[in-house]
Amino acid sequence: MIFLFLAYIGKPQSHFRKLAIFAFVFVLGFAWNARYAENRLHNILSPEMEGKELTIEGRVAALPQGNSGGAKFAFEVDDVTGALPWRIYLSWQPAWRSPQAIPEIVPGQRWKLKVKLKRPYGSLNPYTFDFERWSFHQDFGASGSVRSGELLSARDIGLTDFELRIELARWELRKKIQSMLPADARYAGVMIALVMGDQNAIEQDDWRIFNATGIGHLISISGLHVTMLAGVGASIVAFIWRRRFWPLLIPVGKVAAIAGFLTAFIYAWLAGFQIPAQRTMYMVGVVAYALWSGRNPRSFDIWWWALAFVLLIDPMAPYTPGFWLSFGAVAAILFAMGNSSGLLGIPTGKELEVHWIYRITQALREACRVQAVVTIALLPFTLYWFYQVSVVSPLANAFAIPLVSYVVTPLAIAGALLPEFIGRWLILLAHMAMEWLAIALDWMASWNWSVVWAPQPEWWVLSLSGIGIIYAIRPGSLIDDWKIRALALALSIPLFIPLLSLSISNPTALAEGEFRATVLDIGQGTAVLLETANKKLLYDTGPIQGKKDDAGQRVILPYLRGRGIDQIDRMVISHSDSDHVGGAATLLKQIQFDSMMGSLPSNNLLLQNLQARKVLSIPCRFGQRWIWDRVEFTVWHPSEDTLFEDQYSRKPNEMSCVLEVRNQNASFWLTGDVEKQAEAEMVERLNYSRLAEMGDKQLIFMAPHHGSKTSSSLDLLKSLKPYQAFAQNGYRNRYGHPHPTVSARYQDLNIPFYQTPITGAQIWTFKNHTQPSTQFWRHDINRLWHRSIKE
């Protein structure tokens, strides 16, 4: 907004006046954002209300996600006392003891609910989805689960509840689309996304194909869709307006401009008011205003005004990828095509006399240049947010853009808006066209080289590539200076060189004899990535909830992609419990594993999956030992005669694979879910083994079984004498882990005990000539930790 304001200073001003205006706008912007943040911070649930069973009344405030098997929805709470947040995010799932379908959730319904609430909380890891930031952005002061509910009113929407009426219209539109398509229609979610921006019903496998081919931007409400509908609305009104004497009162162009803006406004709200739709709506509005006021704004003036409106209404918009991709694409097109004659083949002036074949050729040439400009310009943003670039994107978009934009989307929108007896056939045609497109996309996504993965680029890499890209896509003839443009584009090469980025910007690069352990904030489960100078090991793969929600997809894979890791030397699975093996199937589809070591029964599905992929699988046994880059790995449990048998000979927890990693300064223990019996066996082995070789090494210890009262026996802790300990568990988990007696035991032994719900991800680094260091991903806890070390 500051730049926008300065750009619109009408006449030359003194330096003092410009400085005063700059300061005024800066203070105004700061105050606006501070007020925005303060309002949301006041809407947070107080800690003393967490975990209590409460009875609340209120309304469903937005389009719910899910079905009768479970739903998540925004809820506006009626609370005259002010003790509860006014807006919360609820999950209503069938009780696991009596799994019955839940009632249908509809925007505008009034409910009386029994709930348990907690402050907005989410796992916090590098490169992964930040639920807490999302909740803050959406103004959710709490999240929680519904125990039971009583419907008080099927519809409680006042005359002034515009947003709620729009949400109800979106729900009815979604129901209509679902009813017109067969129950097994694979791309029903795509049809819904194209019509109203709700992408939640699209399968993850389909998203993988869309992203691998670079057409993910089409499977949503794009600016092109809003512009197209605005044009249709303007054309219809113009056609009607010019039929009579009305143009004598108001010119057709002005009426058409207002109609186009109103169409864009309504559709942007039906589309969930996503940033690309907002941006297009504001740009259409600025054009309409300019037409009515007799102004002739420059293209970038329109862009700046749209940017100002978006930031004014939503100061947190820059925290979303849609903001950068939408505004970045339009800015690149306006910059690169600024002096392009006959853009997209639209003839002007003397070009009207040019042969039609030349005009078509010109249109294709300019369309190809626009596509190339957008692809190149968005390269840094794409790698920063998604860690991948589609190599086949230009080819896929060449036929996907016209098919989706001019066939699938218009048919889907018309089918959703027209009466059902007509709309059904239109939306079926749209779905059929999407099926044929998906066949080609699936084939292209299967090519080994279709996607290039890279780590999230550092700031200096983004800056360097941005400078080169701006020069490479600048207006002008491509033939005259293509060599200089190519040289400028070469400045983007560091985006794809992880080793270069690591050596310059990452002070924790590992040498021989050093290792790093990343304890992921995975919820109620285990997942730890171990790295030496040249090798990587993943210990467990986190939990799974239901059929689709697993930690591999939510946390581990995004973390690995953000780090640029696509190959892991060994997977170690401690045992077969779902909170340790849950993400393995997802990871095997995306990451190359060279071997697996674990304690699993022979009939476990993971072993069958590994066998099908020809991944070497080894039973985990006491005494196994190997050395990577002068870092020693030792297995302490289960016993040396363990095999992949049909079933465990004892409790799965007691069969957990316990792994020690050590260098010359430190020892790091991963213990799975071992309990007291297994711990007693380990104590016995330690007494007759190399415990004396520990010397003055600092021992970092994983509390077994997430801190359960059946583990962390006093004998084991006295034998190992940990310097520090940690536990991976879920925030306010139903098991009560870690148990208070266990926490007290560590405290009595003066062993610092760090839990991932409090610290977030923990990154432990073990160097050759310094003591172990750690970084906790929740920065406030990180500061407390470093302060306690100094004290």
C-alpha positions in Angstrom: 0.0 0.0 0.0 2.9 2.4 0.6 4.2 2.0 -2.9 0.7 2.3 -4.3 0.1 5.6 -2.4 3.4 7.1 -3.5 2.8 6.1 -7.1 -0.4 8.1 -7.0 1.0 11.4 -5.8 -0.4 13.7 -8.4 2.4 16.2 -8.9 6.0 16.5 -7.9 6.3 17.0 -4.1 9.1 18.1 -1.9 11.3 15.4 -0.3 10.0 16.4 3.1 6.4 16.0 2.1 7.1 12.6 0.4 8.8 11.5 3.6 5.9 12.6 5.7 3.4 10.8 3.5 5.6 7.7 3.6 5.8 7.8 7.4 2.0 8.4 7.7 1.1 5.5 5.5 3.6 3.3 7.3 2.2 4.1 10.7 -1.4 3.6 9.4 -0.5 0.2 7.9 1.2 -0.9 11.1 -1.8 0.2 13.2 -4.2 -1.7 10.8 -2.2 -4.9 11.0 -1.8 -4.6 14.8 -5.5 -4.2 15.2 -6.1 -7.2 12.9 -3.8 -9.3 15.0 -5.1 -8.1 18.3 -8.7 -9.0 17.4 -7.7 -12.5 16.6 -5.5 -12.9 19.7 -8.5 -11.9 21.9 -10.5 -14.7 20.3 -8.2 -17.5 21.7 -9.6 -20.0 24.2 -8.3 -19.6 27.7 -6.0 -22.5 28.9 -8.3 -23.3 31.8 -11.1 -24.2 29.5 -9.2 -26.8 27.6 -10.3 -30.4 27.9 -13.6 -29.6 29.7 -16.8 -31.0 28.4 -18.9 -27.9 27.5 -22.4 -27.4 26.2 -22.6 -24.6 23.6 -25.1 -23.2 21.2 -24.5 -21.5 17.9 -24.6 -21.8 14.1 -22.7 -23.7 11.4 -20.9 -20.8 9.8 -19.3 -22.1 6.7 -19.3 -24.9 4.1 -18.6 -28.2 6.1 -16.1 -30.8 4.9 -16.8 -34.5 5.0 -20.0 -36.6 5.0 -22.0 -38.8 7.3 -18.8 -40.7 8.2 -17.4 -37.6 9.8 -17.4 -33.8 9.2 -15.3 -30.7 10.1 -16.9 -27.3 10.1 -16.7 -23.7 11.4 -19.1 -22.9 14.2 -20.2 -19.5 15.6 -20.7 -19.7 19.3 -23.5 -17.8 21.1 -21.7 -16.8 24.3 -22.9 -13.6 26.0 -20.3 -14.0 28.9 -17.3 -13.8 26.5 -15.7 -16.8 28.1 -15.5 -18.7 24.8 -14.2 -17.7 21.4 -16.9 -16.5 19.0 -15.7 -18.7 16.1 -14.3 -22.3 16.5 -13.4 -25.2 14.3 -15.2 -28.5 15.2 -14.8 -32.1 14.2 -17.7 -34.5 14.5 -16.7 -38.1 14.1 -18.7 -41.3 14.9 -17.9 -42.7 18.3 -15.5 -45.6 17.8 -17.4 -47.8 20.2 -20.7 -47.3 18.3 -19.9 -46.1 14.8 -23.1 -44.6 13.7 -23.5 -41.9 10.9 -23.5 -38.4 12.1 -26.3 -35.9 11.2 -26.0 -33.9 8.0 -24.3 -30.6 8.7 -25.6 -27.6 6.7 -24.5 -23.9 6.8 -27.0 -21.9 8.8 -28.2 -24.7 11.1 -28.4 -23.9 14.8 -27.1 -26.6 17.1 -26.8 -27.3 20.8 -23.6 -29.3 21.1 -21.6 -31.1 23.8 -17.9 -30.5 22.9 -14.4 -30.7 24.2 -12.2 -27.8 23.1 -8.5 -26.9 23.0 -6.6 -23.9 22.0 -5.5 -23.9 18.3 -2.7 -26.4 18.2 -1.0 -28.3 15.4 2.2 -30.2 14.9 5.1 -27.9 14.1 7.8 -29.0 11.8 9.9 -27.4 9.0 8.3 -27.3 5.6 4.9 -28.7 6.7 1.4 -27.3 7.0 1.1 -24.9 10.0 -2.4 -25.5 11.5 -1.9 -22.8 14.1 -1.2 -20.2 11.5 -4.1 -21.3 9.4 -6.4 -21.2 12.5 -5.2 -17.7 13.2 -5.8 -16.6 9.6 -9.3 -18.1 9.7 -10.0 -16.5 13.1 -10.6 -19.8 14.9 -10.1 -19.3 18.6 -10.3 -23.0 19.4 -10.7 -26.4 17.8 -12.4 -29.4 19.3 -14.5 -32.5 19.0 -18.3 -33.0 19.2 -19.6 -35.6 21.6 -23.3 -35.2 20.8 -25.7 -32.6 19.4 -29.3 -31.5 19.3 -30.5 -29.6 16.2 -32.4 -26.5 17.3 -33.2 -25.0 13.9 -32.7 -26.2 10.4 -32.1 -22.7 9.1 -31.2 -19.6 11.2 -30.1 -17.0 8.7 -31.0 -13.3 9.0 -31.6 -10.9 6.2 -28.2 -9.3 6.8 -26.2 -12.6 6.9 -24.8 -12.2 3.4 -21.8 -14.5 4.0 -23.9 -17.2 5.5 -26.4 -17.1 2.7 -23.5 -17.5 0.2 -22.2 -20.5 2.2 -25.7 -22.1 2.1 -25.8 -21.5 -1.7 -22.4 -23.1 -2.0 -23.6 -26.1 0.0 -26.7 -26.5 -2.2 -24.6 -26.1 -5.3 -22.2 -28.9 -4.1 -25.1 -31.2 -3.3 -26.6 -30.6 -6.8 -23.3 -31.4 -8.5 -22.9 -34.6 -6.4 -26.5 -35.7 -7.2 -26.1 -35.2 -11.0 -22.9 -37.4 -11.1 -22.7 -41.1 -10.5 -21.7 -42.1 -7.0 -18.4 -43.6 -8.4 -17.5 -40.6 -10.5 -13.8 -40.3 -9.9 -13.6 -36.6 -10.8 -16.7 -35.4 -9.0 -14.3 -33.5 -6.7 -12.7 -31.8 -9.7 -16.1 -30.7 -11.0 -16.9 -29.2 -7.6 -13.5 -27.5 -7.4 -13.9 -25.9 -10.9 -17.4 -24.6 -10.1 -17.0 -23.4 -6.5 -13.4 -23.8 -5.4 -13.9 -26.6 -2.9 -10.9 -28.9 -3.5 -11.4 -31.2 -0.4 -13.0 -34.0 -2.4 -10.1 -34.5 -4.8 -8.1 -37.6 -4.2 -4.4 -37.3 -3.2 -3.4 -39.6 -6.1 -5.1 -37.2 -8.5 -3.4 -34.2 -6.9 -0.1 -36.0 -7.4 -0.8 -36.3 -11.2 -2.0 -32.7 -11.5 1.1 -31.4 -9.7 3.4 -33.7 -11.6 2.1 -32.3 -14.9 1.9 -28.7 -13.7 -1.8 -28.2 -14.2 -2.7 -27.9 -10.6 -3.5 -24.2 -11.1 -6.3 -25.2 -13.4 -8.1 -27.4 -10.9 -9.4 -24.4 -8.9 -11.1 -21.1 -9.4 -8.5 -19.2 -11.4 -8.6 -15.6 -12.5 -9.3 -16.8 -16.0 -12.5 -18.5 -14.9 -13.7 -15.4 -13.1 -12.8 -13.2 -16.0 -14.6 -15.5 -18.4 -17.8 -15.4 -16.3 -17.6 -11.7 -15.9 -17.3 -11.4 -19.7 -20.3 -13.6 -20.2 -22.3 -11.5 -17.7 -21.3 -8.2 -19.3 -22.1 -9.6 -22.8 -25.6 -10.7 -21.8 -26.5 -7.4 -20.1 -25.0 -5.4 -23.0 -27.1 -7.5 -25.5 -30.3 -6.7 -23.5 -29.4 -3.1 -22.8 -28.8 -2.1 -26.4 -32.2 -3.6 -27.6 -34.1 -0.5 -26.6 -33.6 3.3 -26.0 -31.7 2.6 -22.7 -28.2 3.4 -24.2 -29.5 7.0 -24.5 -29.7 7.1 -20.7 -26.5 5.2 -19.9 -23.9 4.0 -22.4 -23.8 0.3 -23.0 -20.2 0.0 -22.1 -20.8 1.4 -18.6 -23.7 -0.9 -17.9 -21.8 -3.9 -19.2 -18.8 -2.9 -16.9 -21.1 -2.9 -13.8 -22.7 -6.2 -14.9 -19.2 -7.7 -15.3 -18.1 -6.6 -11.9 -21.3 -7.8 -10.2 -20.9 -11.2 -11.9 -17.3 -11.4 -10.7 -18.3 -10.3 -7.2 -21.0 -13.0 -6.9 -18.9 -15.8 -8.4 -15.9 -14.8 -6.2 -18.0 -15.4 -3.1 -19.5 -18.6 -4.5 -15.9 -19.7 -5.1 -15.0 -19.2 -1.4 -13.5 -15.8 -1.9 -10.1 -17.3 -2.7 -7.2 -15.0 -3.5 -7.1 -15.5 -7.3 -10.9 -14.8 -7.4 -10.5 -11.8 -5.2 -7.6 -10.4 -7.3 -9.7 -10.8 -10.6 -12.8 -9.3 -9.0 -10.9 -6.2 -7.8 -9.2 -5.8 -11.2 -12.6 -6.0 -12.9 -13.9 -3.5 -10.4 -11.1 -1.0 -11.0 -11.7 -1.2 -14.8 -15.4 -0.6 -14.3 -14.7 2.4 -12.0 -12.2 3.8 -14.5 -14.7 3.5 -17.3 -17.4 5.2 -15.3 -15.1 8.0 -14.2 -13.6 8.6 -17.7 -10.1 7.4 -16.7 -7.6 5.4 -18.7 -5.5 3.5 -16.1 -2.3 1.7 -17.0 -2.3 -2.1 -16.7 0.0 -2.1 -13.7 -2.2 0.6 -12.0 -5.0 -1.9 -12.0 -2.7 -4.6 -10.6 -1.5 -2.3 -7.8 -5.1 -1.4 -6.8 -6.1 -5.1 -6.7 -3.0 -5.8 -4.5 -3.9 -3.0 -2.1 -7.5 -4.2 -1.7 -6.4 -7.8 -1.0 -3.9 -6.7 1.6 -6.3 -4.3 3.2 -9.0 -7.0 3.7 -6.6 -9.8 4.4 -3.2 -8.8 5.8 -2.2 -12.5 6.1 -2.7 -13.2 2.4 1.1 -13.2 1.7 1.4 -16.3 3.9 -0.5 -18.3 1.3 0.9 -19.7 -2.0 -2.1 -18.5 -4.0 -1.2 -14.9 -3.3 2.2 -15.2 -4.8 1.3 -17.4 -7.7 -1.8 -15.3 -8.7 -0.3 -11.8 -8.4 3.1 -13.1 -9.7 1.6 -14.6 -12.8 -0.3 -11.5 -13.7 2.6 -9.2 -13.0 4.9 -11.3 -15.2 2.4 -11.2 -18.1 1.9 -7.4 -17.8 5.6 -6.8 -17.6 6.7 -9.2 -20.3 4.0 -8.5 -22.8 3.8 -4.7 -22.2 4.7 -3.7 -25.8 3.5 -6.8 -27.6 1.7 -5.8 -30.7 -1.5 -7.7 -31.3 -1.4 -9.6 -28.0 -3.0 -13.0 -28.5 -3.7 -12.1 -32.1 -6.2 -9.3 -31.5 -5.7 -7.1 -34.6 -5.3 -3.3 -34.1 -5.0 -0.5 -36.7 -3.3 -1.6 -39.9 -3.2 -5.2 -38.7 -6.9 -5.4 -39.7 -5.6 -5.6 -43.3 -3.2 -8.5 -42.5 -4.1 -12.0 -43.8 -6.0 -14.1 -41.2 -3.3 -16.8 -41.4 -0.8 -14.3 -40.1 -3.1 -13.2 -37.3 -3.6 -16.8 -36.2 0.2 -17.4 -36.3 0.7 -14.2 -34.3 -1.9 -15.4 -31.7 -0.2 -18.8 -31.3 3.2 -17.1 -31.0 2.0 -14.7 -28.3 0.1 -17.5 -26.5 3.3 -19.6 -26.3 5.3 -16.6 -25.1 2.7 -15.9 -22.3 2.9 -19.6 -21.2 6.7 -19.5 -21.2 6.7 -16.2 -19.3 4.4 -17.5 -16.6 6.2 -20.8 -16.3 9.6 -19.1 -15.9 8.4 -16.3 -13.6 6.7 -18.7 -11.2 9.7 -21.0 -11.0 11.0 -19.6 -7.7 7.6 -19.4 -6.1 6.8 -23.0 -7.1 10.0 -24.3 -5.6 9.6 -22.3 -2.5 6.1 -23.5 -1.7 5.9 -27.0 -3.3 9.6 -28.1 -3.7 9.0 -29.3 -7.3 8.9 -28.2 -10.9 7.1 -30.1 -13.6 9.3 -30.6 -16.7 6.3 -31.7 -18.8 4.2 -28.6 -17.7 4.5 -26.7 -21.0 3.4 -29.7 -23.0 0.6 -30.6 -20.5 -0.7 -27.1 -20.3 -0.6 -26.7 -24.1 -3.7 -28.9 -24.3 -5.0 -28.8 -20.7 -5.5 -25.0 -20.6 -7.8 -24.8 -23.6 -9.6 -28.0 -22.7 -10.2 -27.2 -19.0 -10.7 -23.4 -19.5 -13.0 -23.5 -22.6 -14.6 -26.9 -22.4 -14.6 -28.6 -19.0 -15.1 -25.5 -16.8 -17.9 -23.8 -18.9 -19.8 -27.1 -19.1 -19.4 -27.7 -15.4 -20.5 -24.2 -14.5 -23.4 -24.3 -16.9 -24.4 -27.7 -15.7 -24.4 -26.6 -12.0 -26.4 -23.4 -12.7 -29.0 -24.6 -15.2 -32.0 -26.7 -14.3 -31.1 -30.3 -13.5 -32.7 -31.9 -16.5 -30.3 -29.9 -18.7 -27.4 -29.5 -16.3 -27.0 -33.3 -15.8 -26.0 -33.9 -19.4 -23.6 -30.9 -19.4 -21.8 -31.9 -16.3 -21.6 -35.5 -17.5 -19.9 -34.2 -20.7 -17.5 -32.1 -18.5 -16.7 -35.2 -16.4 -16.1 -37.2 -19.6 -13.8 -34.6 -21.0 -11.9 -34.6 -17.7 -11.6 -38.4 -17.8 -10.0 -38.2 -21.3 -7.6 -35.5 -20.1 -6.7 -37.5 -17.1 -5.6 -40.4 -19.2 -3.0 -38.3 -21.0 -1.9 -36.6 -17.8 -1.5 -39.9 -16.0 0.7 -41.2 -18.9 2.8 -38.0 -18.8 3.1 -38.1 -15.0 4.5 -41.7 -15.2 7.6 -40.5 -17.1 10.6 -40.8 -14.7 11.8 -37.3 -15.6 8.4 -35.6 -15.5 9.1 -33.8 -12.2 12.3 -32.3 -10.8 12.4 -32.1 -7.0 14.6 -29.5 -5.2 14.9 -28.3 -1.6 13.2 -25.1 -0.5 15.5 -22.4 -1.8 17.3 -20.0 0.5 16.6 -16.2 0.3 19.8 -15.4 -1.6 18.9 -18.1 -4.2 15.4 -16.6 -4.7 16.9 -13.1 -5.0 19.5 -14.2 -7.5 17.1 -16.1 -9.7 14.5 -13.3 -9.5 17.0 -10.8 -10.9 17.8 -13.2 -13.8 14.2 -14.0 -14.5 13.1 -10.3 -14.6 15.8 -9.7 -17.3 15.0 -12.9 -19.2 11.3 -12.2 -19.6 11.5 -8.5 -20.2 9.7 -7.0 -23.2 11.3 -6.9 -26.6 12.3 -9.2 -29.4 13.4 -12.7 -28.4 15.5 -13.2 -31.6 17.8 -10.2 -31.1 19.1 -10.9 -27.7 18.2 -14.5 -26.9 21.8 -15.2 -25.8 21.8 -12.6 -23.1 18.3 -13.7 -21.9 19.5 -17.3 -21.7 22.6 -16.1 -19.7 20.3 -14.2 -17.3 18.1 -17.3 -16.9 21.1 -19.3 -15.9 21.1 -17.3 -12.6 18.2 -19.7 -11.7 20.4 -22.7 -11.8 21.2 -22.5 -8.0 17.6 -23.3 -7.4 18.3 -26.9 -8.4 21.7 -27.4 -6.7 21.0 -28.4 -3.1 24.7 -29.0 -2.3 25.5 -25.4 -3.3 22.7 -24.0 -1.2 23.7 -26.2 1.7 27.4 -25.3 1.7 26.8 -21.6 1.6 23.7 -21.1 3.8 23.6 -24.1 6.2 26.1 -24.0 9.0 25.2 -27.5 10.2 26.6 -29.5 7.2 27.9 -32.7 8.5 31.5 -34.0 8.3 32.8 -37.6 8.8 32.0 -38.8 12.4 29.1 -36.3 12.8 25.4 -37.0 12.7 22.0 -35.2 13.1 18.7 -36.5 14.5 15.5 -34.8 13.5 12.7 -35.8 15.9 9.6 -34.8 14.1 6.5 -33.4 15.8 4.4 -36.3 14.6 1.6 -36.4 17.1 0.9 -39.7 19.0 3.6 -41.7 17.2 7.3 -41.9 16.3 9.3 -40.7 13.3 13.0 -39.7 13.5 15.3 -39.0 10.6 19.0 -39.8 11.3 21.7 -38.3 9.0 25.4 -38.8 8.7 27.7 -37.1 6.2 26.5 -39.3 3.3 23.8 -41.6 4.7 20.2 -41.4 5.9 18.1 -43.6 8.1 14.4 -43.1 9.0 13.3 -44.7 12.3 9.5 -45.4 12.2 7.0 -43.6 10.0 4.4 -42.1 12.4 0.7 -42.8 12.9 -2.3 -43.3 10.6 -5.8 -42.2 11.3 -8.6 -43.7 9.2 -7.7 -44.8 5.6 -6.2 -41.6 4.2 -4.8 -39.4 7.0 -1.3 -40.7 7.7 1.8 -38.9 9.0 3.8 -39.9 5.9 1.6 -37.7 3.8 1.1 -34.9 6.3 4.5 -34.5 7.9 7.3 -36.8 6.8 7.0 -36.4 3.0 6.7 -32.6 3.0 9.7 -32.4 5.3 11.8 -34.7 3.1 10.7 -32.8 0.0 11.6 -29.5 1.6 15.0 -30.8 2.4 15.5 -32.2 -1.1 15.7 -35.8 0.1 14.3 -38.4 -2.3 16.4 -41.4 -1.3 16.9 -43.0 2.2 19.4 -45.7 2.8 17.5 -47.6 5.5 14.1 -47.6 7.0 13.9 -49.0 10.6 10.5 -50.1 11.8 10.5 -50.6 15.6 7.3 -52.8 15.6 3.9 -53.2 13.9 1.8 -50.7 15.9 0.0 -48.3 13.6 1.5 -45.3 15.3 4.9 -46.4 14.2 4.3 -47.9 10.7 1.4 -45.8 9.6 3.1 -43.6 7.0 5.3 -46.3 5.5 3.0 -47.2 2.5 2.8 -43.5 1.5 6.6 -43.0 1.7 7.3 -46.1 -0.3 5.4 -44.6 -3.2 7.4 -41.4 -3.2 10.8 -42.1 -1.7 13.5 -44.6 -2.7 14.5 -46.9 0.2 17.5 -49.1 -0.2 16.7 -51.5 2.7 14.5 -52.0 5.7 15.3 -53.3 9.2 12.5 -54.0 11.6 10.7 -56.1 14.1 7.6 -57.3 12.2 5.5 -60.5 11.9 6.0 -62.1 8.5 2.3 -61.6 7.5 2.6 -57.8 7.9 1.4 -55.9 4.8 4.5 -53.7 4.9 6.8 -56.7 4.4 4.7 -57.7 1.4 4.9 -54.2 0.0 8.7 -54.2 0.4 9.0 -57.6 -1.2 6.9 -56.4 -4.2 9.3 -53.4 -4.6 12.4 -55.6 -4.2 13.6 -53.7 -1.1 15.9 -55.8 1.1 14.2 -56.5 4.5 16.3 -57.6 7.6 15.0 -58.7 11.0 16.1 -56.5 13.8 18.3 -58.4 16.3 20.5 -57.6 19.3 24.2 -57.4 18.3 23.7 -56.0 14.8 26.2 -53.3 14.1 27.3 -51.1 11.2 29.3 -48.0 10.7 28.4 -45.1 8.3 30.8 -42.2 7.9 32.6 -43.1 11.2 29.2 -43.1 13.0 28.4 -46.3 14.8 24.9 -47.9 14.8 24.1 -50.7 17.3 20.9 -52.7 17.9 20.2 -53.5 21.6 16.8 -55.2 21.3 15.1 -57.6 20.5 17.1 -60.8 21.1 19.6 -62.1 18.6 17.4 -65.0 17.5 14.5 -62.8 16.3 13.0 -63.7 12.9 10.1 -62.5 10.7 7.6 -65.0 12.2 3.9 -65.4 11.6 3.1 -63.7 14.8 5.0 -62.1 17.7 6.1 -64.5 20.5 5.2 -61.7 23.0 3.6 -58.3 23.1 4.5 -56.2 20.0 5.8 -53.4 22.3 8.2 -55.8 23.9 9.6 -56.7 20.5 10.5 -53.1 19.6 13.8 -52.5 17.7 16.0 -50.4 20.0 18.8 -48.6 18.1 21.8 -46.7 19.5 23.7 -44.2 17.3 27.0 -42.9 18.6 30.1 -40.9 17.7 33.1 -39.9 19.8 31.1 -37.4 21.9 27.6 -38.6 22.2 25.1 -41.5 22.1 21.6 -41.2 20.8 19.0 -43.9 21.7 15.8 -44.8 19.9 13.6 -47.1 21.9 10.3 -47.7 20.2 7.6 -48.9 22.7 9.7 -51.3 24.8 8.2 -51.9 28.3 9.6 -53.1 31.6 10.3 -56.7 30.5 12.3 -55.7 27.5 14.0 -52.9 29.5 15.1 -55.5 32.1 16.7 -57.6 29.2 18.4 -54.5 28.0 19.8 -53.8 31.4 21.2 -57.3 31.6 22.9 -56.9 28.2 24.3 -53.5 29.2 25.9 -55.0 32.3 27.7 -57.6 30.2 28.5 -55.4 27.3 30.4 -52.2 26.5 28.7 -49.9 28.8 32.1 -48.9 30.2 33.0 -47.6 26.7 30.5 -44.8 27.1 33.1 -42.8 28.9 32.1 -39.1 29.1 29.8 -39.3 26.1 26.5 -37.4 26.5 23.6 -39.8 26.1 20.3 -38.5 24.6 17.5 -40.9 25.3 14.0 -41.4 23.8 11.5 -42.2 26.5 10.1 -45.6 25.6 6.4 -45.9 24.6 5.9 -42.1 24.5 6.4 -41.9 28.3 4.0 -44.6 29.3 3.9 -45.7 32.9 4.9 -49.2 31.8 8.2 -48.0 30.5 11.2 -45.8 31.5 12.1 -48.1 34.4 14.3 -46.8 37.1 16.9 -49.6 36.5 17.3 -48.7 32.9 17.6 -45.0 33.6 20.2 -45.6 36.3 22.1 -48.0 33.9 22.2 -45.5 31.0 22.3 -42.2 33.0 20.9 -40.1 30.2 22.1 -36.6 29.9 18.8 -35.5 28.4 15.6 -37.3 27.3 12.7 -36.6 24.9 9.3 -38.1 24.0 7.1 -37.9 20.9 3.4 -37.8 21.8 0.2 -36.1 20.8 -1.1 -32.8 22.4 -3.6 -33.7 25.1 -3.6 -37.3 23.9 -6.2 -39.7 25.3 -3.6 -42.0 26.8 -2.2 -39.3 29.1 1.3 -39.7 27.8 3.8 -39.0 29.2 2.4 -40.3 32.5 3.0 -38.0 35.5 4.9 -40.6 37.4 7.3 -41.0 34.5 7.8 -37.2 34.1 8.5 -37.1 37.9 11.0 -39.9 37.6 13.0 -38.0 35.0 12.8 -34.9 37.1 14.0 -36.7 40.3 17.0 -38.0 38.3 17.7 -34.4 37.1 17.2 -35.5 33.5 15.8 -32.7 31.3 12.7 -34.2 29.5 11.5 -32.5 26.3 8.2 -33.3 24.7 7.3 -32.6 21.1 3.9 -31.0 21.9 5.8 -28.3 23.7 9.0 -28.1 21.6 7.7 -28.9 18.2 10.3 -30.7 16.0 13.6 -31.3 17.7 16.8 -31.1 15.7 19.7 -32.6 17.6 23.2 -32.1 16.0 26.2 -34.1 17.2 29.6 -32.7 16.1 33.1 -34.0 16.5 34.6 -31.3 18.6 31.6 -29.7 20.4 28.9 -30.8 22.7 25.5 -31.9 21.3 23.2 -29.0 20.4 19.6 -28.8 19.6 17.0 -26.6 17.9 13.4 -26.6 19.0 11.0 -25.6 16.3 8.7 -23.7 18.6 10.9 -20.6 18.9 9.7 -19.4 22.3 10.7 -22.8 23.8 13.9 -22.6 21.9 14.8 -19.3 23.6 14.0 -20.8 27.1 16.1 -23.8 26.3 19.2 -21.8 25.3 18.7 -19.5 28.4 18.6 -22.5 30.7 21.8 -23.9 29.2 23.6 -20.6 29.9 22.3 -20.6 33.5 
